[in-house]
Structure formats: structure tokens, C-alpha cells
Amino acid sequence: IKVIAQCMLDEQVELSEGCIRIKVLLDHLAPNLHEDERFSVFIKMYDALEHMPTHEARKQTDKRVIFKLDQERFKLEEDNQHAILSASKALLEHSF
């Protein structure tokens, strides 16, 4: 979790990808953190992105659809950037 958070802060991983990964890891490691308002952005992003195809399904989806979905994803990242980066910093300070 901390590695992914640091990678988001260092712009080594896309914010949407990092949010999805952190949300899933928190589900298993520390589900109680989902109740902490500082980390609510991870669930918000996950919920907003879960309808988007990944892996093989993405490869088989029409490129025009993928383009529109990517535009939606980039907008979500932009709109939530401050909250995502703040939550990532807070995760680095959290003791697991």
C-alpha cells in the first residue's frame, strides 16, 4: 500500500490505477480505513471506474469507446487529484 501511495506521489503510476489497487488492498488488510474520511477517495474512484473494461476486455473493446472511457478516467483523476495525493501522503504516515 505504501509503495503504491509513494508511486502515485512520484507520478510513477496513474492515479486511477493506484486508487483501484489501494482500495482492493485495504479491503483485505485494513477495511476499517474505508470509514476514515481521509481515504474515502479510494472507494469513490474505484466505484467510478469499476465499469471500465480492463485487461483482455479492454483489448477487445472498440478503440473509440476506450478513448471516451480514458477521457472520463482522466477527468476523474484531475477532479480528485488533490484528495488522492493527500490520501496517499496520509497512508505513508499510517502505521499498519
Steps between C-alpha positions, in 0.01 A plus 500: 500500500775741594698419186198571280426821691859616453490408132190717455673790674805448277280483188622146424149353487177650373279628778202289391708181495648577840158572652359170375795304634501674837124457546525125436799462731326696775199269463723216618756666724319785674131525402441731796694770314215524250305672776772767536399806296863562399494178298148516356638612163627147435147356517363797305748442217453122506122536474531750216741279305376147559280497189802554276642194324847382595753251371363281220158669501671836439692354206178377344305823549463742210779761505250787482331371816838464673587856401179632658554291813858624529379859474253429781778341708739791443228745607439301819873504574516874442192576710621285790876554476531705819300251708690203352840651571395603851371151569820350364709718732280399793549132414877546514463631855255228608631212708380167365 
